[in-house]
Amino acid sequence: MTESIPTCVVAEDETLLRDAIVAQLQRAWPALRVIAECEDGASALEAIAEHQPDVAFLDIRMPGLTGLEVAAASAEASPQTQIVFVTAYDQHAIAAFERGAVDYLLKPVTPERLDATVERLQSRLGQGRDEALAALLARLGPVLPREPSAPEPLTWLTASAGRETRLILIDEVAYFRADHKYTTVVTADGESLLRTSLRELLARLDANTFKQIHRSTVVNMKAVAGITRDDTGRGTLRLRGRPETLTVSAPFMALFRPN
């Protein structure tokens, strides 16, 4: 009987650090196949749901969804995936990881630490996630700062609609939609164009108000009237003040569980 090849997803928003982790994994675990490299939380969540890897290395701080949010949201779609957090900060998080026996790597990742982590992972493949992880994520998520040096969330935007320049209060936004290198901002009054990418914009939005529901869509939760789940696991989201509905990708439906 041929053994299956172990697989992993690596999610880190800094390219050089992501490349370094992948290179070190090739040394420490030659049999491991990296099936997806992700630069933000949304693509990481989708990759885990699609590929259901044996292991996921998640940077705690990424644009959009944090590593903690990705871990929590992917539990239903890929319960067998072992999670390893990658962090460069926060003694509170590290202490919590230690108490909960959760695997983590501290940046810069040392060969010795990675070797020890790989050894533990190899012994746990196929066992599924520790139930204690979900409880730890629920406790840690609300108290962990998202970014110590992050700027204040945006309160207004400058966007263009044809030859007109519009000043838009952030509370008036219903949702944002990726549009190649730019972003379309949708309000009750129509659509305008922002000359920045959705990924760059995510870092400036209030994470408690704006939620990613698809790789290309971020919605203002204050504009949501309701959500319906279909038989495929995807959701249909209704908006206040807009006639269209938005599709919530199946992996992101976990973010809409009732409190």
Secondary structure, DSSP 4 states (H G I P E B T S, - for coil): -PPPPPEEEEE-SSHHHHHHHHHHHHHH-TT-EEEEEESSHHHHHHHHHHH--SEEEEESS-SSS-HHHHHHHTTTT-TT-EEEEEES--HHHHHHHHHTT--EEESSPPHHHHHHHHHHHHHHTTS---HHHHHHHHHHGGGS-S-TTPPPPPSEEEEEETTEEEEEEGGGEEEEEEETTEEEEEETTEEEEESS-HHHHHTTS-TTTEEEEETTEEEEGGGEEEEEE-TTS-EEEEESS-S-EEEEPGGGGGGG---
